[in-house]
Amino acid sequence: MDKRIWRFGLDETGADVTEGTAHDNFTLGGKGANLAEMARIGLPVPAGFTISCQTCMDYARGGNVWPEGVLDGIAEARADLERRCGKRLGDAEDPLLVSVRSGAPFSMPGMMDTVLDLGLNDASVLGLAKQTSNDRFAWDSYRRFIQMFSNVVMGIDSDLFEDAIKDAKAAAGVAADTELDAEQLQQLAATFKQIFSENVSAEEHPELVGENGACQFPQDPAVQLTLAVAAVFGSWDCERARLYRRQNNIADDLGTAVNVQAMAFGNKGNTSASGVAFTRNPATGEREFYGDYLVNAQGEDVVAGIRNTEPIETLRHTPGLEEAGEQLERIFGILENHYRDMMDIEFTIEQGKLYMLQTRVGKRTAAAALKIAVDLEREGLITREEALLRINPAQLDQLMHPQIAKGVERNVIARGLNASPGAAVGAVVFSAADAVAAAEAGQACVLVRWETTPDDLAGMTAAEGILTSHGGKTSHAAVIARGMGKPCVCGVDALHIDAAAKQVSVAGTDLVLHEGDVVSIDGGTGEVMLGAAALERPGTTGDLATVLGWADDVRRLGVRANADNPADARLSLELGAEGIGLTRTEHMFLGERKDIIQRFILANNDEERAAAADELSRAQEGDFYEILDAMDGLPVTIRLLDPPLHEFLDNPRDLAVHLAHMESEGAPAEEIARLRALLDRIDALSEANPMLGLRGCRLGFAFPELPVLQTHAIARATVRLKREGKNPRPHIMVPLVCLNAEIREMRGIVERAIIDIEVETGVRLGEIPVGTMIELPRAAVMADRIARHADFFSFGTNDLTQTALGFSRDDVEGKVLPSYLKANILARNPFETVDEGVAKLVGMGCELGRAARPGISLGVCGEHGGDPDSIRTFYDLGLDYVSCSPYRVPVARLAAAQATLSSKARPYVPLNPRRAERPARQPFAEQV
């Protein structure tokens, strides 16, 4: 048989002829591989064959033209299946019917197409009726086949058929389609064929043109099968499948297999049934049977929700289904023990005989994933290392933030980007000041903005969540919200915000929200809901604590947190951070302190600047004292100022408007003169591209007082803690370095400022490491020179991605990335998962840095530090630690353990002795 087609199941003698295994999922797809595996271990699987995933891709790359020999191979496989089953497709006496189903290497539930009951035609439907002595069953199967084939294969609107069913029920005076008799179903099949003829183009499908010149429903089973397989192949590239793959990071070049399998009928009366089940509860992880079934129904009826289902645990108590139900429960145990995981199962019972149609590792919630992994390890079915690898780290994000309570009704009014996980409920406010006022009054609020700016920091801190109509997942709102652990939904295009009028309308509706109206946002789904949804907050206890403890025993990559205030530092410690990898001091200068830094920058003389500097230093010392105290004994990397200068200054456009208004109102001349001078000063400092302008260490050279006052504040806070018997461990990081002379000079400034405080206080501070942030390509390729003057490198992958790709993260997500991702120009958002080119720069920086300075500490503190796929890359590159927002620390801990276990570049070597032998596990079925 053609090597692109693989058989499974029994032959005509009862011998197993299965050619695949569960390990062949990239060839046979998950469904085909697991059908083969179930057949191999002796479970009742209807015979069939699988057309490989590679054939799908060959078909697509050839412009939807069949590769040479494939149609002959399908014909040969069909004839072989007919011999094995002792029946022929389309036979007028005793027809074979088959299902045609997709099956990609990774589970994509509901994304691709299925055709059931293939092989029926005007003649074989009579043979089916004769063989089953059930005219109603035969005509019901035929009308189902016509409906599904027409919709899935020919693309005819399914509503046309649903409307016809409604008309038939109305004419018969019945409420459900199960009440239609054989004659009524026969007439419905005729109506369906007429719909087919009226909606299929003769020009596009000349092979289906009948004597009357119109397309006729195909009667030849070979034609039916060829068209159905082509449709399933084509569904790999449908919009919903592409979107699902983008969301779940599944490659577009894998293709889908097609499984052609003898039908088992769950709609042959009250001793027949179809169902879907899980070997454990996928919502909670509890060890119990979970699922639904329907008597006298096909599988599509169960998942479509058109009939009320029965819970799976009642199956073995249902008359006529008892034996099959008991057999299914035994198979649950067999599959769990064989696959060593919670399994998802599809089955059909045909007149009391059980058939297994599919099994796969079941999808589950984050809480269930943890419980199942812990329970399977305790039951001795898997090792701890396997348990760690079973859990998707990204799922842990769901557990670290307040969530919409399970089961509550969601009154969704709009959707955007799920920018920062968690949920929030509060009254709508449209400005940072109003958010602060609401918080001070004890009222929970959600800050609604077109997009946030650094000026909104106080309001973002005060609000329960942030909602914007603009921006992407690395916009200001998203980045700051994640750092704060605030829920955030960005880019909700349907929101038309009128901040001046304090109202927002929702496009496509008559709904207008005013200030004070209550909304709920879900940062995990991107949903915006009207009204107050109930929330719940999980903790790092129970199964989560167990799994994270296992992860800490395994991982070799350190995990620190990005924290800019004492509250975040304490939260990071609670969530398992081993220090702070980034404290962004510019965030300490925003909000209420912005006026101080403005006075420093715009000072007219040395006296004014010195006064502002003294005020800033005292404020910073208090911040550093509390953060270092919270992280006592752990490293705290404090980055010197690194904002674009314009973030500290008033918007010149707004200031010019204000000035014009003051002049028109006849304001005092001295006030007008002051404002004009201020505008002139701001204009003089304006930059065409502030992100590449006076920022980072350049700001320190332009205003040399700034690095000195910041270092003084760090040193004084350290002295205070040392006098209290504490063990503060500050690290000082110089930002945006690309020249070795920059780090050399700035290091000298910092070290002299430390000595100043040692002399002033008489306290020896010891070695305070001074390092730099590698966030420019030149810094990465010249890292050997820069390392001569740096005790550590921290790779700022946000800016390194911007500068390496030439992408502005403030603009690219809304203007470039959507089209790039849709067209597969980019496989992933490079601001979420580190780009391979950026990774090469990081690797080069690591190699050069260590060559010049053996033992130099290497970390990452960009957004990628909390992304599981990026963490795996960073581990392979040899970094020492990653740093991420506090709420992503548990995610990073698990991802770092998985990187250690799966890395080929740095193989896992256990540091702790293995556990003692576990007792043999009692089969699941025996415990029921």
LUMPA-129838 format. One record per residue (C-alpha): residue number from 1; x, y, z. Coordinates in pm, whole numbers. Example, Ala and Ser with C-alpha at 12.3 -4.5 7.8 and 13.67 -1.06 7.14 Angstrom:
# LUMPA-129838
1:1230:-450:780
2:1367:-106:714
END
This chain:
# LUMPA-129838
1:0:0:0
2:109:360:-66
3:349:468:211
4:137:783:256
5:-156:568:372
6:-147:360:692
7:-395:93:800
8:-534:30:1148
9:-767:-232:1294
10:-834:-594:1201
11:-833:-770:865
12:-1100:-1007:736
13:-947:-1298:936
14:-949:-1106:1264
15:-572:-1041:1260
16:-445:-696:1359
17:-291:-514:1060
18:-226:-184:1235
19:80:-8:1093
20:122:292:1324
21:171:371:1693
22:108:663:1926
23:460:787:1847
24:368:849:1481
25:157:1157:1554
26:356:1384:1321
27:278:1145:1036
28:-67:1015:1132
29:-187:1311:1335
30:-294:1273:1696
31:-622:1102:1610
32:-473:852:1364
33:-179:771:1591
34:-406:707:1888
35:-653:501:1686
36:-356:285:1586
37:-236:265:1945
38:-578:163:2079
39:-603:-104:1808
40:-257:-234:1902
41:-352:-279:2268
42:-666:-470:2175
43:-941:-213:2224
44:-1251:-231:2000
45:-1159:14:1723
46:-1350:6:1391
47:-1114:-66:1100
48:-986:215:884
49:-690:387:725
50:-508:720:770
51:-379:948:495
52:-66:1121:627
53:-14:1483:730
54:264:1513:472
55:15:1431:196
56:-198:1724:313
57:96:1963:283
58:196:1821:-57
59:-164:1874:-173
60:-167:2234:-44
61:176:2325:-181
62:70:2192:-522
63:-218:2436:-540
64:-476:2184:-412
65:-378:1937:-682
66:-351:1570:-586
67:11:1450:-565
68:93:1177:-813
69:-33:836:-706
70:-237:951:-403
71:-579:896:-561
72:-472:547:-666
73:-350:486:-311
74:-683:599:-164
75:-869:370:-403
76:-647:78:-300
77:-695:157:70
78:-1072:182:21
79:-1080:-160:-150
80:-868:-307:132
81:-1104:-163:394
82:-1404:-308:208
83:-1237:-654:212
84:-1162:-628:581
85:-1517:-524:666
86:-1686:-762:421
87:-1893:-475:282
88:-1867:-225:-2
89:-1928:149:-6
90:-2251:223:-193
91:-2362:-139:-202
92:-2735:-163:-263
93:-2774:-471:-41
94:-2539:-426:259
95:-2345:-98:236
96:-2028:-1:422
97:-2040:352:558
98:-1732:545:673
99:-1645:860:862
100:-1385:1101:721
101:-1215:1295:999
102:-923:1531:1038
103:-642:1473:1285
104:-351:1717:1324
105:-30:1635:1517
106:-152:1867:1795
107:-509:1871:1920
108:-717:2141:1748
109:-1069:2058:1872
110:-1345:2176:1643
111:-1112:2364:1413
112:-1123:2131:1113
113:-1383:1928:932
114:-1556:1590:964
115:-1794:1400:735
116:-1999:1108:868
117:-2208:837:698
118:-2014:861:373
119:-2113:593:122
120:-2488:648:132
121:-2674:718:-190
122:-3020:664:-328
123:-2956:290:-364
124:-2747:211:-56
125:-2993:382:176
126:-3241:112:83
127:-2982:-159:155
128:-2910:-3:494
129:-3280:-2:574
130:-3304:-368:472
131:-3002:-482:672
132:-3106:-301:988
133:-3480:-355:948
134:-3504:9:1042
135:-3625:245:770
136:-3617:545:1000
137:-3250:490:1094
138:-3151:458:727
139:-3322:776:613
140:-3205:968:919
141:-2847:867:836
142:-2890:969:471
143:-3030:1314:549
144:-2746:1367:802
145:-2490:1272:538
146:-2638:1504:274
147:-2650:1790:525
148:-2294:1742:651
149:-2142:1679:308
150:-2317:1983:164
151:-2200:2211:442
152:-1847:2078:503
153:-1744:1975:153
154:-1942:2213:-67
155:-1964:2509:169
156:-2341:2546:159
157:-2486:2755:443
158:-2595:2521:723
159:-2891:2748:805
160:-3061:2639:482
161:-3077:2284:615
162:-3171:2385:969
163:-3458:2592:829
164:-3572:2291:626
165:-3567:2077:942
166:-3778:2338:1124
167:-4028:2338:839
168:-4045:1957:845
169:-4105:1952:1221
170:-4371:2219:1190
171:-4545:2028:913
172:-4536:1707:1117
173:-4642:1884:1435
174:-4346:1757:1637
175:-4095:1935:1861
176:-3776:1738:1791
177:-3616:1587:1482
178:-3603:1252:1664
179:-3983:1246:1636
180:-3983:1258:1255
181:-4075:919:1104
182:-3906:739:815
183:-4135:885:548
184:-4084:1239:676
185:-3707:1190:688
186:-3712:1053:332
187:-3890:1368:219
188:-3636:1578:416
189:-3350:1401:232
190:-3514:1495:-98
191:-3543:1857:17
192:-3176:1854:116
193:-3076:1725:-229
194:-3274:2007:-386
195:-3092:2260:-166
196:-2768:2102:-284
197:-2861:2141:-652
198:-2967:2503:-606
199:-2647:2605:-429
200:-2364:2420:-604
201:-2218:2581:-913
202:-2213:2365:-1225
203:-1921:2571:-1353
204:-1711:2498:-1044
205:-1814:2131:-1021
206:-1873:1996:-1375
207:-1821:1641:-1247
208:-2151:1671:-1054
209:-2367:1800:-1341
210:-2664:1576:-1413
211:-2883:1530:-1718
212:-3088:1839:-1633
213:-2779:2059:-1643
214:-2776:2121:-1266
215:-2543:1975:-1006
216:-2675:1660:-843
217:-2580:1518:-506
218:-2297:1270:-585
219:-2405:908:-592
220:-2063:752:-658
221:-1890:673:-323
222:-1548:718:-486
223:-1639:1075:-579
224:-1784:1134:-231
225:-1463:1011:-69
226:-1228:1210:-291
227:-1421:1532:-235
228:-1446:1471:141
229:-1073:1404:183
230:-994:1717:-20
231:-1229:1921:203
232:-1063:1797:521
233:-721:1879:377
234:-852:2224:284
235:-985:2285:634
236:-624:2287:762
237:-595:2632:607
238:-934:2775:704
239:-937:3102:899
240:-1045:2951:1231
241:-772:2685:1213
242:-507:2945:1129
243:-622:3163:1418
244:-616:2866:1658
245:-263:2778:1550
246:-145:3136:1601
247:-299:3145:1947
248:-148:2810:2045
249:189:2842:1871
250:132:2551:1634
251:334:2554:1312
252:148:2603:984
253:355:2345:794
254:248:2035:987
255:-71:1961:797
256:-356:1738:904
257:-402:1367:849
258:-735:1228:728
259:-882:921:898
260:-1126:709:700
261:-1296:465:937
262:-1586:224:926
263:-1890:383:1087
264:-2029:268:1418
265:-2385:385:1471
266:-2507:525:1798
267:-2847:606:1649
268:-2978:252:1598
269:-3231:263:1877
270:-3233:252:2256
271:-2946:1:2283
272:-2721:240:2095
273:-2553:559:2217
274:-2266:803:2158
275:-2061:993:2409
276:-1754:1192:2508
277:-1579:1130:2838
278:-1267:1203:3043
279:-1095:966:3279
280:-1078:1247:3536
281:-1258:1573:3587
282:-1087:1820:3347
283:-1213:2120:3544
284:-1096:2018:3892
285:-866:1721:3834
286:-1069:1502:4069
287:-1040:1127:4008
288:-1388:1063:3879
289:-1559:974:3553
290:-1656:1288:3368
291:-1854:1322:3047
292:-2183:1292:2868
293:-2367:1056:2638
294:-2687:1037:2441
295:-2900:733:2371
296:-2993:678:2007
297:-2766:956:1878
298:-2451:1018:1678
299:-2145:1181:1828
300:-2211:1514:1659
301:-2538:1538:1854
302:-2348:1517:2184
303:-2105:1798:2113
304:-2352:2020:1925
305:-2565:2077:2234
306:-2890:2020:2050
307:-3016:1761:2300
308:-2988:1729:2675
309:-2718:1474:2755
310:-2684:1224:3039
311:-2387:1209:3280
312:-2143:932:3194
313:-2160:768:3536
314:-2520:661:3466
315:-2428:471:3148
316:-2377:131:3310
317:-2717:161:3479
318:-2906:237:3156
319:-3119:-56:3029
320:-2963:-217:2725
321:-2629:-36:2777
322:-2516:-189:3108
323:-2252:-424:2968
324:-2105:-163:2734
325:-2095:87:3022
326:-1899:-152:3243
327:-1661:-229:2956
328:-1607:146:2900
329:-1514:198:3265
330:-1256:-81:3240
331:-1118:85:2927
332:-1086:413:3119
333:-842:239:3352
334:-658:69:3065
335:-607:397:2881
336:-497:590:3191
337:-242:324:3277
338:-122:294:2918
339:-88:665:2844
340:-16:758:3207
341:-234:1067:3185
342:-591:1192:3197
343:-750:1091:2869
344:-1029:1234:2657
345:-1239:962:2490
346:-1501:945:2216
347:-1708:627:2189
348:-2014:481:2023
349:-2230:191:2132
350:-2406:17:1843
351:-2685:-213:1958
352:-2502:-291:2281
353:-2150:-325:2130
354:-1888:-68:2234
355:-1652:95:1981
356:-1368:336:2060
357:-1350:621:1808
358:-1082:843:1959
359:-861:906:2256
360:-616:1184:2333
361:-458:1349:2632
362:-742:1562:2764
363:-732:1939:2783
364:-772:2072:3135
365:-783:2387:3344
366:-474:2513:3524
367:-604:2390:3860
368:-685:2048:3713
369:-343:2026:3545
370:-171:2075:3880
371:-389:1827:4067
372:-362:1560:3799
373:16:1594:3779
374:56:1573:4158
375:-189:1283:4190
376:-32:1080:3908
377:310:1123:4068
378:179:1016:4408
379:5:717:4248
380:339:609:4101
381:224:642:3743
382:474:915:3648
383:794:1060:3794
384:826:1410:3934
385:1021:1513:3627
386:739:1389:3404
387:485:1566:3623
388:671:1894:3578
389:681:1850:3202
390:306:1778:3188
391:202:2128:3303
392:186:2422:3066
393:365:2707:3249
394:151:2968:3075
395:-152:2818:3251
396:-11:2917:3589
397:-68:3278:3493
398:-438:3201:3531
399:-388:3113:3896
400:-191:3415:4009
401:-452:3687:3965
402:-810:3742:4079
403:-1037:3556:3844
404:-1399:3581:3741
405:-1564:3325:3966
406:-1656:2997:3803
407:-2008:2965:3671
408:-2105:3333:3686
409:-2290:3486:3393
410:-2072:3705:3169
411:-2253:4000:3013
412:-1983:4063:2750
413:-2014:4397:2567
414:-1674:4411:2391
415:-1348:4223:2345
416:-985:4326:2311
417:-635:4191:2375
418:-575:3988:2690
419:-282:4210:2785
420:-240:4129:3155
421:-412:3835:3328
422:-658:3853:3609
423:-997:4014:3651
424:-1115:4344:3793
425:-1447:4504:3880
426:-1500:4874:3929
427:-1665:5199:3835
428:-1554:5352:3505
429:-1320:5652:3538
430:-1155:5839:3254
431:-849:6004:3413
432:-570:5918:3651
433:-683:6192:3888
434:-1035:6051:3901
435:-895:5703:3966
436:-691:5836:4258
437:-993:6024:4393
438:-1210:5713:4365
439:-953:5501:4548
440:-919:5760:4823
441:-1297:5753:4861
442:-1284:5373:4894
443:-1444:5306:4555
444:-1305:5039:4326
445:-1256:5167:3972
446:-1141:5066:3625
447:-931:5325:3443
448:-1058:5364:3085
449:-820:5542:2847
450:-744:5559:2475
451:-395:5456:2588
452:-208:5524:2908
453:103:5740:2947
454:358:5768:3228
455:145:6051:3368
456:-126:5796:3439
457:90:5596:3678
458:-85:5713:3993
459:-422:5635:3840
460:-307:5295:3720
461:-185:5220:4071
462:-516:5329:4221
463:-738:5146:3973
464:-835:4781:4001
465:-773:4732:3630
466:-689:4914:3310
467:-895:4922:2989
468:-775:5089:2670
469:-915:5123:2320
470:-568:5136:2165
471:-233:4959:2200
472:-102:4606:2201
473:37:4356:2448
474:358:4551:2492
475:197:4895:2502
476:255:5116:2803
477:-67:5004:2965
478:13:4636:2911
479:374:4647:3030
480:303:4855:3338
481:-10:4657:3424
482:179:4327:3409
483:450:4470:3627
484:190:4581:3879
485:-5:4258:3855
486:-304:4461:3738
487:-559:4312:3498
488:-550:4490:3165
489:-747:4466:2842
490:-596:4665:2555
491:-692:4751:2200
492:-1070:4732:2241
493:-1153:4895:1908
494:-1526:4889:1979
495:-1485:5146:2257
496:-1526:5507:2144
497:-1399:5710:2437
498:-1494:6072:2498
499:-1281:6154:2800
500:-1395:6516:2810
501:-1760:6414:2831
502:-1665:6124:3061
503:-1845:5863:2857
504:-1768:5574:2624
505:-1992:5426:2355
506:-1973:5068:2230
507:-1969:5034:1852
508:-2251:4829:1703
509:-2473:4886:2007
510:-2678:5164:2167
511:-2483:5123:2491
512:-2313:5430:2638
513:-2120:5402:2964
514:-2080:5704:3186
515:-1841:5773:3470
516:-1944:5564:3767
517:-2102:5281:3566
518:-1965:4947:3682
519:-1780:4715:3445
520:-1578:4396:3482
521:-1273:4308:3275
522:-1104:3972:3225
523:-739:4017:3135
524:-710:3648:3061
525:-971:3646:2786
526:-984:4012:2680
527:-1354:4036:2764
528:-1525:4353:2887
529:-1847:4292:3079
530:-2125:4517:3197
531:-2187:4510:3570
532:-2002:4355:3861
533:-1894:3995:3809
534:-1802:3792:4117
535:-1427:3744:4166
536:-1212:3486:4338
537:-841:3488:4420
538:-641:3164:4440
539:-319:3138:4638
540:20:2971:4602
541:-81:2680:4819
542:-176:2317:4780
543:-89:2153:4451
544:65:2473:4313
545:306:2495:4605
546:395:2127:4561
547:470:2163:4190
548:673:2481:4237
549:874:2310:4510
550:955:2028:4268
551:1048:2286:4005
552:1288:2460:4242
553:1461:2128:4312
554:1521:2075:3940
555:1586:2411:3777
556:1934:2554:3726
557:1820:2897:3611
558:1762:3161:3875
559:1433:3350:3884
560:1418:3711:3999
561:1148:3974:3973
562:1108:4316:3817
563:987:4531:4109
564:976:4909:4137
565:827:4953:4484
566:827:4782:4824
567:485:4623:4774
568:600:4454:4454
569:922:4345:4626
570:730:4177:4908
571:489:4015:4661
572:781:3886:4454
573:935:3727:4761
574:603:3564:4849
575:581:3419:4496
576:929:3268:4517
577:1160:3526:4359
578:1528:3491:4448
579:1594:3861:4429
580:1510:4158:4212
581:1657:4163:3865
582:1530:4508:3773
583:1413:4810:3968
584:1321:5083:3722
585:1399:5404:3910
586:1226:5622:3650
587:896:5478:3771
588:971:5626:4112
589:987:5974:3956
590:645:5965:3794
591:310:6048:3945
592:340:6293:4235
593:719:6322:4199
594:713:6426:3836
595:706:6790:3943
596:1033:6742:4132
597:1219:6591:3838
598:1075:6858:3610
599:1213:7127:3838
600:1550:6953:3830
601:1567:6930:3451
602:1424:7275:3380
603:1608:7456:3659
604:1728:7804:3564
605:2028:7800:3796
606:2245:7575:4009
607:2061:7667:4327
608:1723:7555:4193
609:1873:7234:4056
610:2049:7155:4383
611:1726:7200:4580
612:1538:6967:4348
613:1824:6716:4357
614:1819:6709:4736
615:1444:6644:4739
616:1480:6365:4482
617:1764:6202:4674
618:1566:6190:4998
619:1262:6041:4822
620:1479:5780:4649
621:1657:5683:4970
622:1326:5594:5130
623:1226:5381:4830
624:1557:5195:4820
625:1555:5139:5195
626:1214:4967:5186
627:1293:4757:4878
628:1630:4640:5009
629:1473:4570:5347
630:1196:4360:5188
631:1456:4156:4995
632:1703:4130:5283
633:1991:3898:5192
634:1889:3875:4825
635:2033:4068:4529
636:1847:4381:4420
637:1951:4524:4082
638:1870:4894:4069
639:1882:5052:3727
640:1979:5417:3706
641:1739:5643:3521
642:1638:5519:3176
643:1336:5705:3041
644:1309:5902:2722
645:1345:6259:2844
646:1004:6365:2712
647:833:6140:2968
648:946:6378:3245
649:825:6692:3069
650:488:6840:2986
651:351:6778:2639
652:456:7090:2443
653:138:7078:2234
654:-82:7079:2545
655:132:7352:2700
656:102:7570:2387
657:-278:7534:2396
658:-278:7625:2766
659:-58:7927:2696
660:-291:8049:2422
661:-586:8009:2657
662:-408:8205:2931
663:-327:8485:2687
664:-687:8504:2568
665:-806:8519:2927
666:-572:8810:2999
667:-353:8629:3252
668:-79:8833:3428
669:216:8914:3207
670:464:8748:3440
671:268:8420:3426
672:254:8441:3047
673:628:8504:3037
674:693:8209:3269
675:487:7974:3056
676:647:8096:2734
677:994:8046:2881
678:895:7697:2996
679:765:7613:2649
680:1085:7741:2489
681:1293:7528:2728
682:1086:7213:2656
683:1103:7279:2282
684:1481:7309:2310
685:1491:6962:2471
686:1250:6800:2227
687:1372:6509:2014
688:1256:6360:1683
689:1306:6005:1816
690:1315:6022:2195
691:1343:5643:2233
692:1690:5675:2078
693:1767:6014:2224
694:1866:6153:2563
695:1799:5848:2775
696:1990:5583:2966
697:2348:5662:3054
698:2332:5957:2812
699:2094:6132:3051
700:2348:6075:3327
701:2622:6241:3125
702:2393:6534:3034
703:2287:6575:3398
704:2580:6429:3600
705:2403:6508:3927
706:2145:6237:3854
707:2364:5922:3877
708:2541:6073:4177
709:2223:6149:4372
710:2079:5807:4287
711:2395:5626:4397
712:2407:5835:4715
713:2047:5732:4787
714:2128:5364:4731
715:2439:5383:4948
716:2266:5569:5232
717:1979:5318:5234
718:2237:5038:5247
719:2417:5204:5539
720:2092:5238:5735
721:2011:4870:5688
722:2361:4758:5779
723:2339:4957:6101
724:2017:4767:6176
725:2196:4435:6134
726:2041:4363:5794
727:2214:4223:5485
728:2126:4453:5193
729:2271:4344:4857
730:2227:4626:4605
731:2356:4595:4248
732:2377:4914:4042
733:2298:4889:3671
734:2397:5145:3410
735:2138:5152:3127
736:2164:5179:2748
737:2540:5139:2713
738:2690:5075:2369
739:3046:5210:2414
740:3296:5069:2660
741:3396:5426:2748
742:3038:5491:2865
743:3042:5209:3118
744:3398:5291:3220
745:3317:5655:3295
746:2981:5585:3453
747:3129:5313:3674
748:3383:5565:3796
749:3105:5812:3882
750:2913:5545:4071
751:3214:5414:4265
752:3321:5765:4369
753:2966:5835:4489
754:2974:5515:4700
755:3305:5622:4854
756:3149:5963:4935
757:2889:5793:5154
758:3141:5558:5313
759:3349:5862:5413
760:3041:6052:5524
761:2902:5769:5741
762:3213:5579:5836
763:3045:5256:5723
764:3234:5024:5490
765:2986:4908:5224
766:3201:4640:5068
767:3173:4552:4703
768:2855:4682:4544
769:2849:4523:4197
770:2821:4768:3909
771:2699:4629:3579
772:2513:4729:3269
773:2208:4658:3064
774:2279:4513:2719
775:1995:4648:2507
776:2164:4768:2189
777:2311:4547:1915
778:2651:4716:1936
779:2668:4641:2306
780:2607:4271:2234
781:2873:4242:1964
782:3124:4447:2167
783:3042:4275:2494
784:3404:4166:2551
785:3515:4528:2579
786:3217:4635:2786
787:3266:4340:3024
788:3604:4475:3132
789:3418:4740:3329
790:3103:4547:3431
791:3043:4297:3709
792:2723:4174:3545
793:2517:4197:3227
794:2140:4214:3225
795:1998:4179:2875
796:1714:4423:2817
797:1542:4223:2545
798:1257:4473:2498
799:1489:4742:2357
800:1721:4485:2204
801:1424:4357:2003
802:1329:4709:1899
803:1675:4803:1786
804:1765:4468:1627
805:1445:4441:1423
806:1390:4811:1372
807:1040:4775:1523
808:893:5040:1749
809:697:4846:2005
810:473:5148:2059
811:353:5133:1699
812:430:4796:1545
813:170:4586:1728
814:-120:4775:1579
815:25:4852:1237
816:270:4583:1132
817:252:4270:1344
818:-112:4170:1268
819:-43:4151:894
820:300:3990:947
821:154:3720:1170
822:-143:3656:944
823:83:3618:640
824:331:3402:834
825:609:3652:772
826:661:3621:1146
827:565:3304:1333
828:550:3472:1675
829:522:3821:1820
830:891:3903:1885
831:797:4119:2183
832:632:3817:2351
833:872:3535:2252
834:1234:3621:2185
835:1326:3635:1817
836:1602:3397:1703
837:1810:3688:1577
838:1782:3867:1909
839:1865:3539:2082
840:2184:3518:1875
841:2280:3865:1995
842:2219:3755:2355
843:2426:3442:2296
844:2706:3647:2144
845:2698:3886:2439
846:2717:3593:2683
847:3008:3429:2504
848:3209:3749:2461
849:3134:3871:2811
850:3249:3548:2976
851:3559:3531:2756
852:3666:3876:2875
853:3547:3840:3235
854:3511:3479:3355
855:3244:3451:3620
856:3047:3754:3507
857:2680:3723:3608
858:2439:3710:3313
859:2064:3769:3330
860:1763:3884:3131
861:1518:4143:3257
862:1301:4218:2953
863:941:4103:2910
864:1076:3777:2766
865:1199:3682:3112
866:849:3556:3194
867:780:3378:2864
868:825:2998:2885
869:958:2953:2530
870:1204:3238:2575
871:1317:3097:2909
872:1408:2770:2735
873:1618:2969:2487
874:1790:3168:2762
875:1873:2851:2953
876:2032:2697:2643
877:2236:3014:2594
878:2385:2972:2940
879:2230:3263:3128
880:2229:3258:3507
881:1884:3401:3574
882:1574:3559:3428
883:1376:3842:3580
884:1005:3900:3522
885:702:4076:3668
886:604:3945:4013
887:298:3753:3904
888:499:3568:3640
889:756:3440:3890
890:573:3105:3940
891:545:3070:3561
892:918:3131:3526
893:1003:2886:3804
894:817:2604:3630
895:941:2701:3283
896:1299:2707:3411
897:1258:2355:3548
898:1116:2235:3215
899:1406:2401:3032
900:1650:2212:3254
901:1474:1881:3194
902:1439:1918:2818
903:1760:2098:2721
904:2013:1925:2500
905:2258:2213:2531
906:2270:2189:2912
907:2145:1837:3004
908:1976:1775:3336
909:2187:1625:3611
910:1992:1555:3932
911:2133:1732:4236
912:1916:1545:4484
913:1882:1168:4529
914:1579:1010:4369
915:1278:923:4577
916:1233:571:4704
917:1040:325:4490
918:672:404:4476
919:410:134:4536
920:238:-11:4232
921:-73:182:4137
922:-412:20:4173
923:-595:28:3837
924:-852:303:3818
925:-1136:76:3709
926:-1092:-144:4017
927:-1159:155:4242
928:-1494:242:4087
END
